[in-house]
Amino acid sequence: MMINKPAVCGTLESSDVQITIRPNEGKGIEIELDSVVKTIFGDEILKTVREVLEEFGVEDAEVSLVDKGALDCVIRSRMQAVILRASGEKYDWSKEDALWKTA
Protein backbone atom coordinates (compact mmCIF):
# COMPACT_ATOMS: atom_id res chain seq x y z
CA MET A 1 0.00 0.00 0.00
CA MET A 2 1.28 3.43 -0.89
CA ILE A 3 1.41 6.29 1.58
CA ASN A 4 0.19 9.16 -0.59
CA LYS A 5 -0.12 12.01 1.90
CA PRO A 6 0.72 12.85 5.51
CA ALA A 7 -1.81 11.73 8.13
CA VAL A 8 -2.18 11.83 11.92
CA CYS A 9 -4.13 9.58 14.27
CA GLY A 10 -4.42 9.49 18.06
CA THR A 11 -4.04 11.96 20.88
CA LEU A 12 -1.46 13.03 23.42
CA GLU A 13 -3.66 11.90 26.31
CA SER A 14 -2.47 9.38 28.88
CA SER A 15 -2.67 5.75 27.65
CA ASP A 16 -2.84 6.83 24.00
CA VAL A 17 -0.40 7.33 21.16
CA GLN A 18 -0.28 9.99 18.45
CA ILE A 19 1.07 8.64 15.19
CA THR A 20 2.09 10.69 12.17
CA ILE A 21 2.91 9.01 8.87
CA ARG A 22 4.39 10.61 5.75
CA PRO A 23 5.44 9.41 2.31
CA ASN A 24 9.08 8.35 2.14
CA GLU A 25 9.38 7.42 -1.53
CA GLY A 26 12.14 4.94 -2.20
CA LYS A 27 13.75 5.37 1.22
CA GLY A 28 12.14 2.46 3.08
CA ILE A 29 10.70 2.61 6.57
CA GLU A 30 11.93 5.19 9.07
CA ILE A 31 10.47 5.17 12.58
CA GLU A 32 10.94 7.77 15.30
CA LEU A 33 9.65 6.86 18.77
CA ASP A 34 9.14 9.25 21.67
CA SER A 35 7.63 7.29 24.56
CA VAL A 36 7.29 7.61 28.31
CA VAL A 37 7.91 3.84 28.50
CA LYS A 38 10.59 3.59 25.80
CA THR A 39 13.25 2.01 27.99
CA ILE A 40 10.91 -0.78 29.05
CA PHE A 41 8.63 -1.31 26.04
CA GLY A 42 10.36 0.50 23.15
CA ASP A 43 11.36 -2.68 21.32
CA GLU A 44 7.82 -4.11 21.58
CA ILE A 45 6.28 -0.85 20.34
CA LEU A 46 8.59 -0.81 17.33
CA LYS A 47 7.82 -4.48 16.66
CA THR A 48 4.08 -3.75 16.62
CA VAL A 49 4.56 -0.77 14.29
CA ARG A 50 6.65 -2.84 11.87
CA GLU A 51 4.13 -5.72 11.96
CA VAL A 52 1.24 -3.44 11.00
CA LEU A 53 3.26 -1.77 8.24
CA GLU A 54 4.10 -5.23 6.88
CA GLU A 55 0.48 -6.43 7.14
CA PHE A 56 -0.60 -3.47 5.00
CA GLY A 57 2.29 -3.87 2.57
CA VAL A 58 3.76 -0.44 3.33
CA GLU A 59 7.36 -0.37 2.12
CA ASP A 60 8.16 3.35 2.17
CA ALA A 61 7.01 5.54 5.06
CA GLU A 62 8.25 7.94 7.68
CA VAL A 63 6.47 7.16 10.96
CA SER A 64 6.61 9.26 14.11
CA LEU A 65 5.07 8.11 17.39
CA VAL A 66 4.49 10.09 20.57
CA ASP A 67 3.45 7.42 23.05
CA LYS A 68 1.88 8.10 26.43
CA GLY A 69 1.73 4.49 27.61
CA ALA A 70 -0.68 3.04 25.04
CA LEU A 71 -1.46 -0.65 25.09
CA ASP A 72 -0.43 -2.79 22.12
CA CYS A 73 -4.03 -2.99 20.84
CA VAL A 74 -4.25 0.83 20.84
CA ILE A 75 -0.95 1.19 18.96
CA ARG A 76 -2.10 -1.41 16.42
CA SER A 77 -5.48 0.25 15.83
CA ARG A 78 -3.97 3.74 15.58
CA MET A 79 -1.44 2.40 13.04
CA GLN A 80 -4.21 0.82 10.97
CA ALA A 81 -6.20 4.05 10.95
CA VAL A 82 -3.27 6.31 10.08
CA ILE A 83 -2.17 4.04 7.21
CA LEU A 84 -5.66 4.05 5.72
CA ARG A 85 -5.94 7.82 6.09
CA ALA A 86 -2.58 8.37 4.42
CA SER A 87 -3.21 5.93 1.58
CA GLY A 88 -6.72 7.12 0.75
CA GLU A 89 -7.89 3.47 0.60
CA LYS A 90 -11.38 2.63 1.83
CA TYR A 91 -11.80 0.06 4.57
CA ASP A 92 -14.51 -2.58 4.39
CA TRP A 93 -15.44 -2.99 8.07
CA SER A 94 -17.81 -5.86 7.25
CA LYS A 95 -14.96 -8.25 6.45
CA GLU A 96 -14.30 -10.62 9.34
CA ASP A 97 -11.77 -12.83 7.61
CA ALA A 98 -9.02 -10.27 7.13
CA LEU A 99 -7.23 -7.51 8.98
CA TRP A 100 -8.07 -5.07 6.19
CA LYS A 101 -9.62 -5.09 2.77
CA THR A 102 -10.24 -2.33 0.27
CA ALA A 103 -13.79 -1.89 -0.96
KARA-V373197 format. One record per residue. N is the residue number from 1. RES is the residue in one letter. OMEGA is omega in whole degrees, -180 to 180 (999 if undefined). Layout:
N&RES&OMEGA, N&RES&OMEGA
This chain:
1&M&-179, 2&M&172, 3&I&-173, 4&N&-177, 5&K&177, 6&P&177, 7&A&179, 8&V&176, 9&C&177, 10&G&-179, 11&T&177, 12&L&178, 13&E&176, 14&S&-180, 15&S&177, 16&D&178, 17&V&174, 18&Q&-177, 19&I&174, 20&T&178, 21&I&-179, 22&R&174, 23&P&180, 24&N&-170, 25&E&176, 26&G&-176, 27&K&178, 28&G&-178, 29&I&174, 30&E&-177, 31&I&175, 32&E&-178, 33&L&172, 34&D&-174, 35&S&177, 36&V&-180, 37&V&-175, 38&K&-177, 39&T&-179, 40&I&-172, 41&F&-177, 42&G&-179, 43&D&180, 44&E&177, 45&I&180, 46&L&177, 47&K&179, 48&T&179, 49&V&-180, 50&R&178, 51&E&-179, 52&V&177, 53&L&179, 54&E&179, 55&E&179, 56&F&179, 57&G&179, 58&V&-178, 59&E&-179, 60&D&179, 61&A&173, 62&E&-175, 63&V&178, 64&S&-180, 65&L&170, 66&V&-173, 67&D&178, 68&K&177, 69&G&-179, 70&A&174, 71&L&-180, 72&D&-179, 73&C&178, 74&V&178, 75&I&-180, 76&R&-178, 77&S&176, 78&R&177, 79&M&179, 80&Q&-179, 81&A&-177, 82&V&177, 83&I&180, 84&L&177, 85&R&-176, 86&A&-179, 87&S&-176, 88&G&179, 89&E&175, 90&K&-178, 91&Y&177, 92&D&-176, 93&W&-179, 94&S&-179, 95&K&178, 96&E&-172, 97&D&-177, 98&A&178, 99&L&180, 100&W&175, 101&K&175, 102&T&-178, 103&A&999
